[in-house]
Amino acid sequence: MTFIKKICLIALIFLSFPACVFSEPLELTDKDSGKEFSLPLNKSVVITLPENPTTGYSWQFSADSRQQNLISDLREEFLPSHTDLVGAGGKKQITFKTQAKGTVKIRGFYARPWEKDTPPVKEVSYTFNIE
């Protein structure tokens, strides 16, 4: 096979992948709470929320155990702000990928984990219809 044919074959294979494989992740914030989103399989989702763990408050996320198989690669990460101020907050980021068809609701609760009888200061929820 000539060099040109190999290049054409590689280009054809690359271009035949669905666009969703290379698409940008769906990026959400607290302003998107309460909304529903229709997503294809293998779509990445990033939820970014303000957080200040120096106050004892942090985001805790959950999904119904029967729906957890619809998402994969679940990660949580704290992103500190770019300041030298002591006690400055940052952002909590939760990232996952859709992996099976169905509906999953992700809930977030901003609270002090040790205060079991105190309601969360903030709550968010996002519903994803995976098609």
VOTI-266635 format. One line per 3 residues: their letters; for each residue x negated, z negated, y negated of C-alpha. Coordinates in nm, 2 decimals, padded with zeros to 4 digits. Example, Ala and Ser with C-alpha at 12.3 -4.5 7.8 and 13.67 -1.06 7.14 Angstrom:
AS> -01.23,-00.78,00.45 | -01.37,-00.71,00.11;
END
This chain:
MTF> 00.00,00.00,00.00 | -00.14,00.10,-00.34 | -00.20,-00.15,-00.62;
IKK> 00.08,-00.01,-00.83 | 00.33,-00.04,-00.54 | 00.23,-00.40,-00.48;
ICL> 00.28,-00.48,-00.85 | 00.62,-00.31,-00.85 | 00.72,-00.50,-00.53;
IAL> 00.62,-00.83,-00.68 | 00.81,-00.75,-01.01 | 01.12,-00.66,-00.81;
IFL> 01.11,-00.98,-00.61 | 01.05,-01.19,-00.93 | 01.34,-01.02,-01.11;
SFP> 01.58,-01.05,-00.82 | 01.59,-01.43,-00.84 | 01.90,-01.57,-01.00;
ACV> 01.87,-01.65,-01.37 | 01.98,-02.01,-01.31 | 01.65,-02.08,-01.12;
FSE> 01.46,-02.03,-01.44 | 01.71,-02.16,-01.68 | 01.65,-02.44,-01.92;
PLE> 01.79,-02.79,-01.82 | 02.12,-02.90,-01.97 | 02.02,-03.16,-02.23;
LTD> 02.27,-03.43,-02.31 | 02.29,-03.74,-02.54 | 02.53,-04.02,-02.61;
KDS> 02.73,-03.78,-02.83 | 02.82,-03.59,-02.51 | 02.96,-03.90,-02.34;
GKE> 03.31,-03.85,-02.19 | 03.28,-03.48,-02.16 | 03.30,-03.26,-01.84;
FSL> 03.05,-02.99,-01.76 | 03.06,-02.71,-01.51 | 02.72,-02.64,-01.35;
PLN> 02.58,-02.41,-01.09 | 02.38,-02.53,-00.80 | 02.01,-02.62,-00.86;
KSV> 02.07,-02.68,-01.23 | 01.86,-02.95,-01.40 | 02.02,-03.21,-01.62;
VIT> 01.84,-03.44,-01.87 | 02.03,-03.73,-02.04 | 01.84,-03.89,-02.33;
LPE> 01.97,-04.22,-02.48 | 01.82,-04.46,-02.74 | 01.68,-04.77,-02.58;
NPT> 01.48,-05.08,-02.69 | 01.36,-05.28,-02.39 | 01.19,-05.54,-02.61;
TGY> 01.54,-05.67,-02.69 | 01.61,-05.72,-02.32 | 01.86,-05.43,-02.32;
SWQ> 01.81,-05.13,-02.10 | 02.02,-04.85,-01.96 | 02.14,-04.88,-01.60;
FSA> 02.29,-04.56,-01.44 | 02.52,-04.52,-01.14 | 02.72,-04.27,-00.95;
DSR> 02.98,-04.33,-00.68 | 02.80,-04.36,-00.35 | 03.02,-04.09,-00.20;
QQN> 02.91,-03.85,-00.48 | 02.53,-03.92,-00.48 | 02.46,-03.64,-00.23;
LIS> 02.57,-03.39,-00.50 | 02.25,-03.46,-00.70 | 01.89,-03.49,-00.61;
DLR> 01.55,-03.56,-00.77 | 01.69,-03.85,-00.97 | 01.43,-03.99,-01.21;
EEF> 01.44,-04.24,-01.49 | 01.17,-04.27,-01.76 | 01.12,-04.46,-02.08;
LPS> 00.98,-04.26,-02.37 | 00.83,-04.48,-02.63 | 00.86,-04.39,-03.00;
HTD> 00.55,-04.27,-03.18 | 00.49,-04.57,-03.40 | 00.26,-04.87,-03.42;
LVG> 00.55,-05.10,-03.50 | 00.57,-05.40,-03.26 | 00.91,-05.41,-03.09;
AGG> 01.00,-05.05,-03.18 | 01.24,-04.88,-02.95 | 01.23,-04.54,-02.78;
KKQ> 01.44,-04.34,-02.54 | 01.55,-04.36,-02.18 | 01.57,-04.03,-02.00;
ITF> 01.75,-03.97,-01.67 | 01.68,-03.64,-01.50 | 01.84,-03.49,-01.19;
KTQ> 01.93,-03.16,-01.02 | 02.26,-03.04,-00.88 | 02.23,-02.98,-00.50;
AKG> 02.58,-02.95,-00.36 | 02.93,-02.84,-00.47 | 03.18,-03.10,-00.59;
TVK> 03.24,-03.34,-00.88 | 03.01,-03.63,-00.97 | 03.05,-03.88,-01.25;
IRG> 02.74,-04.05,-01.39 | 02.79,-04.37,-01.58 | 02.54,-04.56,-01.80;
FYA> 02.56,-04.92,-01.91 | 02.34,-05.06,-02.19 | 02.31,-05.43,-02.12;
RPW> 02.07,-05.71,-02.03 | 02.06,-05.70,-01.65 | 02.04,-06.08,-01.61;
EKD> 02.36,-06.13,-01.82 | 02.61,-06.07,-01.53 | 02.92,-06.21,-01.71;
TPP> 02.86,-06.02,-02.04 | 03.00,-05.68,-02.09 | 02.76,-05.39,-02.18;
VKE> 02.69,-05.33,-02.55 | 02.73,-04.95,-02.49 | 02.87,-04.73,-02.21;
VSY> 02.84,-04.36,-02.15 | 02.99,-04.13,-01.88 | 02.94,-03.77,-01.79;
TFN> 03.14,-03.57,-01.53 | 02.98,-03.27,-01.36 | 03.17,-03.01,-01.17;
IE> 02.92,-02.84,-00.95 | 03.02,-02.49,-00.84;
END
